[in-house]
């Protein structure tokens, strides 16, 4: 490795596809516990911000590095799946990063494996101000009474709607799930076999991205696990009713294609062929570029409550690092969550700022962040569950898909799936 490469202040790893080959373009960051020579303290930072928000992350890290001479953040950005595969082996071999940014739903896994450490002392006067940071992130990174994370980003899932299709169907943006279903039926223009021209009231993704089904269940009184996270409630009467209701709408009223991925759902909305899609602020730029005249409203209220999934990425601090690296980590987290940095982050990325005390007038250059501050009941639905991703991939999504495909009713499918979920809870 050249001297120039060693002193580079941020690094981005990307995966390139050429002729079917996956080619790594940059090496991963160095060991988190390397002895520090004289000079600035180096800390390594892994995250998966590869999308349109990536350049803003790079610019802010570069700004931090250039704003002072005591700390250098060596950042590596890689695909999400790649990062997840590498993290635990890297920590096991002593080569793990100082800082990681992972989803809310993944934090408990790394906490229980003791590869990250509590940072309660990072909060307080002159440090991080818990009172202005997202409660969902604080809740999701609190385990056994100790706080393990600080926010990098937090954005709720909300309901995008196509204003043109809504006007044509004579419907208003929904405020309840019942209104959402009725609007979807009126917007849908479906003919069997016309897969390239059908207009759907809703584009509901099932996999390969954000999971929004939790809100459907929770808003009508259901959910996946009990509040103490010890018992599966997947086969509750409320869940059975919800799944049968939406299955009927999907199969018989054709309000959405069945079994499409989240990217496919986003593509349908961008093409003007779906009246609604559930998405975060990252989708706004693509929809605008595609020429869709859209609005954004809170995920609709159910018969019991109104909540939505917050897609959050806290930054966690590795265990076993030096005192100097720990202090350097605090300095970077303070910088990232400062008023100035979060104003830049919101305006450039479209995410709402992590701070609640930034005036909306300061974000006027980009209207999207303000839209996403209007979510109701945004929370991390599965906080504290160790096997969250496995539960979704191997239990919940297949069960929903099976019912949607007509391979069994919710009454038949959910009890067995609930047993599988319970086994994963331990």
N, C-alpha and C positions, 0 to 999 in steps of 0.2 A: 504494500500500500504506500503511495507516495506521500511526502510531507504535506503537499497541497490537499490531498484527500483527508489526511488525519486532522487538519485544522479547519476543515470546512464546517461551518456553523449550523447547517441543517442539511439533512439528507433525505431524499425521497426514494423509496423503493417502489418500483412499479412492475407489473407483470405484462409483458408484451406478447401478443399472439401473432405468429407469422408462420404460414404454411402448416398450421396445426400444432406448432411447437410453442411451449411456454418458456419464455426466456427471462430470467431474473436480470433486472437492469442495475440493481445496486445491492450492496451487502447490507445485512441487518446491523443495527447499532451494536456497539461493543458491550462488554460485561458491565453490569450495574455496579459491581463492587471492586472495580479496578482501583489500585492505589492512586491517589491524586498526586501528580508532580506539582512543583511550585507554579503559581499562576492561577488562572480561573478554575473554578470547580466545574467539571463536566458532568452533566446528567443526560441520560438517554431517555427518549420518549417515543413510544410506539402508539400509533393510532391508525384508523382506516378511513380517514377523510380524503377519499380519492375523487369525489364528485366535484360539482361546481363550487363547493365550499372549500375545496383543497387549497386553492391559491390564497384565500384569505387566511387560513391556518398558517401557511408557509410565511406569508407576509408578517403576521403578528409574531411568530417565533423569531423571525429575522429582526424585527423591530426590538424585541426584548433583548436579543443577543447584542445588538448594537447600542442599546440604551445604557449599558453599564459594562463594567470590566471584570466583575467577580464571578459570573455564572455564564456558562455556555450550554444551551440546550441542543443536543444532537438528536434531531428528529428523524424517524423512519416512518413513512406512510406505506401501507401495503393493503392488499385486499383483505376484507374481513375474515373470510374462511382461512386464508393463509396465516393471518395473525393468530387466530384462535388455535390453529394446529401447532404453531411454534411456541406459544407462550409458556405452557407448563414444562415442556422439555427444556426450554431455555433457562427457566428458573431452576430446574433440577440440576442442570450442568453448571450453574453459577454465571450464566451469560444473559440473564434476563434484564430487561430495561428497568431504569429507575422509576419511570412513570408509565402507566398504561391508561388509555382511554377506552373503556368498554361499555357495553350497554348496561342499563340499570339491572336488567334481568340476569346478567352474568356475574354481578359483583359478589353475591353470596358464595359462589363456587370458589373464587379466588381468596375470599376471606377465610372460609373453612379449611382451605388447603394451606393457609398461613403463609402465602407468598406475598401478601400485602399487609400493611400495618395500620393501626389506628392513628388518626391525626387530629384528635380532639383539641390538642394544644395549638393547632393551626388556626383555630377560631378564637376571636376575642378582640379586644381593643388594639388597633394598629395592625391587625391581621385580617382574616376573612370575617365578614359580617354575616352571620347566619340569618339574621332577620330579613335581609334583602335578597337572599338566594332561594332558588326553587325548593319548596318544601318536599316535592316528590324526590328530588335528588338526595336531600338530607335523609328522608325516610328510607330510600332504597339502599343507602350506603351505611345505615345504622344497623349494627348486629350485636346482640347481647349487651346493649346499652352503650356501645362504643361507636364512634363515627369514623368511617374509613375513607370517605371521598369528598372531593370538591367538584362542582359542576364544570364541565367543558361546554356542554350544550344541553338544552332541554326544550322540546317542542311538542305540543299536543297534536294528536291526530284530529283533524276537523273535516267537515263535509264541504267539498268543492261542488258547485253546481253550475251547469251551463245555462247562462241567462237566456240565450236564444231558444234552446229547447224548452225551457220552462215557460217562456212567453208563448211559444207556439202551442203548448199543451194547456195553457191557461191556468197554471198552478204557481203557487208561491213557495219560496224556500221553506222547508219543513222545520218545525220546532219540536215535533214529537216523532217517535218511530212509526206511529200509525200514519201520520201525515207523509212521512218519507215513503212508506210502502204505497200509499195511494198516488203520490206524485209519480213514483216509478212506473206504476201500471199505466197511467195516462200518457207518459212520455214514450213508452215502449212501442215500437213499430216492428213486429216480428213476423217473419214468414219462414216456415221450415225449409232448411237447406240454403237460405240466403245469408250465409255467414259473413259475407263481405259487405253487405249493405244494411243489415238489421240495425235498428237504433234501440239501445237498451236504456231503461230508466236508471240503472245502476251498473257500475262495473266493480264487482266485488272480487278482489284478489284473494287467493287461498294460501299461497306459499311463495317462496323465493323473495321474501321481503317482510315488511311490517305485518303484524298480526292484529287485525282490528276486530275479530269476532268476540273478544273478551267484552267489549262494550255492549254489544247486542245482548249478551247474557246478563251482565251485571245490571244494566238499566232496567231489565224486567225481573230483577230479583234473584238471578242465578249467579253463576261464576264457576271457577274450576276447583278452588280449594277453600277450606274454611278460613276464617279470619286468623286463627292461630297457625295456619299453614301445615296442619298435621293430618287433615282429613280431606279426601276427595269428595266433592259435591257435584261431580260432573253429571251424575244421573239423577239430579234433583228434579222434582216435578216442574219447577220453573224452567230449567234448561230444556227438558223434553218439549214443553209447550213452545218455547222460543224456536228451537230447531225445526220442529214440525211446521210452524207458521212460515218461517222464511223458506223452507224447502218447498212448500206449496207455491209460494210466490216465484221461486226460481224455476221450478219444473213446469208449472201449469200456466203461470202468467208471463214467464220468460223475461222477467225484469232484469236478469243478468245472465251472462254465460256461466255455466257451471264448471268449476275446476280450473279456472284460469289463474295464472300467476299474478303477483302484484305488478310486475312490469307490464304484463299484457293488459291489465286493468287500466294502468296509467296511460298506455298507448291508445286504448279505446277512447278515453276521455280527451286526450290530446288531438285525436282525429275527429272530434265532434260527434262521435257515435255513442256517447253515454251521457245521460243527464246528470249523473252524480258519481263521485268517486271519493273514497276516504283516503286522505293523504296528509303529509306534513308540508312545511314551508318550502322544502327542497323541490317540490313539484311545480311551484308557481312559475318559475322561469321558463320551464319547458312548455307549459300550457300557454303562457303569454306568447312565446316564440311561435307556437303552432297556430296562433290567431284565435284561440278560444276566448270568448267573452265570458269570464267566469266571476262568480262571487264565492265567498267563504263564510260558512256559519258553523256554530258549535255542533258537535255530534248530538243528534236529537235526544230528547228526554224519553225515557221509557215509562212504564206504568208504576215503577217504584222509585227510580232515582234518575239523575243525569250525571254521567261521568264519561270520561274518554281516556284512552291510553296515552300516556306521555312517553315519547321516545327520547330518552335521556342518555347522555354519555358522560358519566363522571370520570374524573381522573383519580386513579389510585396510586399510592406510593408503595414501592417494594419494601419488603422486610430486609433486614440485614445490611442496609446501606450505611455509609459513614455519616457522622454527625454533619459534616460539611455538605454532603449530598442532600441530607434531609433539610437543612436550612436553605439550600439552593432550590429545592423543590417548593418550599413555602414561598420563596421570592417569586418564582414563576407563576404559581397559582394565584398569588396576590395580583400580579401583573395581568394575568388572563382575565380575572374577574373584576378588574378595575373599571371605573365608569368609562374612561377613554377607550379601553380595549373593547368593552362590550358594545359601545356605540358603533365602533368600527365593524365589529363582528356582525351586528344586526343589520346595518346598512348594506354591507357588502355581501353577506350570505343569505339574508332573508329570514334567518332564525330570529325568534324573539331574544332579547338580551337575557343573560342569566340574572341580572339585577332588576329588581322591581322599582328602583328609585330613579330610573332614567326617564326623563320626560319624553313623551311620544313626539313632541315637536322636534326633538333632536334626531329623530329617525325619519323625518319627513321625506328624505331623499329616496326612501324605499317604503311603500305602503304595506308590504307583506308582513313585516314583524308585528305591526300593530294589530293586523287581522288575527294573528295567532296568540295575542294576549287576551283575547275574548273567549277563550275556551272555558267551559263550565265543568268543574269536577275533575280536572286533569290529575291523574295519579299513575303511579307505577303499580299495575294490577297484581303482579306476581312477585313483588319484592319479598325477599327472604326465602325463596324457593330455590334450592340448590340445582335441581335438574330441570330448570325452566325450559330450556331449548329442546331437550330430549322429550319432555312432556308434550310440547307443541308438535314437534316433528314426528314422533312415534305414536302418539296417543290422540291428541285433540284433533289435529288436522285430518288424519286418516278417518277418524270417526265421523266428523262433519261431512267429509267427502263421500263416505260410504252411504250415509243417509241421503245426501243430495243426489247421488247417482241411482237412487232407488234400490239399493242393495239391502235394505232393511229400514224399519222405522226407527225413530229416536228411542222409542220404548224398548226396541230389540237391541240396538247398537250401544247406547250409552252405558247401560249397566256393566257390560264387559269392559268397555273402555275405562270406566271408573275404577274397576279392579286393577287394571294396568297402571293407572295413575297413582292409586294408593300404594302399589308396590314400589313405585319410584320415589314416593314421599318417605318410605321407610317405616 
